[in-house]
Amino acid sequence: MTSVGIDAVEIWTGKLKLDLPETFAPAQGDDPEKYTKGLGLEASSFPDTYEDIVTMGANAAKRLMDRKGLAPDDVGRIDVATESAFDNSKPVSTYVAGCLEQVYDGDFHHANKGERKFACISGTQALDDAYNWIAAGRNRGRAALVIATDTALYARDSSGEATQGAGAVAMLIDEDPSVVALSHEQGYGSADETDFLKPQQQFPSVDGKRSMQVYLARMREALEDFESQASTHPEDFAYVPFHTPFPGMVRKAGLLGYRHIARNTDLETEIAEEIGRQPREEDFDDREGYEEAIQSYMDDLKRTEQYQDWYDAAIEPTLSISRQVGNWYTGSVHIARVSALLSAAETGRGLTGDRLLVASYGSGAQAEIHAETVREGWREEVEALTVDEQLRRRYDLTFEEYERVHDAHNHDLDTEVEEFTQPSGEFVHAGWGRMNERKYEYVE
Ligand code: HMG
């Protein structure tokens, strides 16, 4: 079988920006460094009043189709991953297809459409579904469109408020891909957890501190499962994009991941000269003693040159977009991959044939680890992106404007707010139909 993976990618950020240190922190009476240094975030992106998960997803998909010169007939599958859906029956992918059919000749009537839900990990699950469909030879030469789109809003004054974000990532999955090929091997860590959920409600119920523990526990399990099939030596991977609810979470996951993948390798031996070998559970009488030893080892590991060099090279470059936009839920790990590739392109690094270790996660909870091999066309693809321009052009909200925008997107409120930006060459939410369906139109 030829390789299957991501042939092209596009992102669409919500057009509004909330500056965390300048605007949010003073209004909350907080030290700005809690956000910039603690959480690792500079800003959140928000949808303007005419934007939602459909417009952001359709706009990213249109840009991708235009750039790749695709017609509807070339696409045999449209899957949308989201945890911000507004309908329990009609999938967002049908709305997205309806939007695209307004502007292209032809239609998607013979494309299979669906919607994937499992918190943030569903973006990767939709990618896996597309991979499997193509690898099974059921695609009839057609590609799959996978769209991860979310408005990651939390209730006002809740613990997650500073980590909000909104945006979409569209990915074209195909044989012989230009950007990355996905590995057969996958590792899973999955358990019935109650840390973050939305039981028939728009904004999440979240136990923030516990959600971080659950993230790390499931990630460790997924890594162990992946390691049972493939090597994970730190030097085998150019970058390790993690699901990034905020960069501070990845700082913790990176340290845990490194300890794990360095164990029983030449690196552990090298580091042992400075801080000793990693504690092994069998050497301890009780769990408590073992955990204390692990904590102390991690504190030392964090300060070693080997770890810091690895973090700076493999993790830091994955965080640059996230710092500016916040959590995009289903799209988050996919913008981490884009950030890494953009960083390699900007620094003139050769990446073809190098590998990425991709660590996805969704609350509730499940982690998934797979590897990717960078393909020859990666540079051309990422150089076509307009991420910097999109981020620069966002409208910078005052705190009072932010409050109104949050209300405008709150499904329980009926708040009329004028738009802050002018739509141009994009799909917009234009009102409601007779069955309460959302209506969209393309603005030239
Ligand atoms: P919080 O109470 O806002 O913040 O909650 P904090 O007091 O814990 O501080 C955060 C960090 O900033 C800490 O760093 C502080 O020390 C530091 P740490 O000790 O953890 O390394 N800090 C400062 N640093 C420098 N200068 C200062 C300063 N002040 C504090 N002045 C929390 C944080 C994550 C709980 C909150 O933001 C939250 O509830 N977020 C939502 C849940 C979340 O994102 N969980 C992450 C894991 S679960 C996940 O990723 C899944 C998710 O994406 C959903 C899905 O899958 O669908 C969320």
Residues whose N, C-alpha, C, O or C-beta is under 5 A from the ligand:
A	BS01	HMG	D31 E33 K34 K37 G38 L39 A119 C120 S159 G160 T163 F196 G208 K209 S211 M212 Y215 P245 M249 Y361 G362 S363
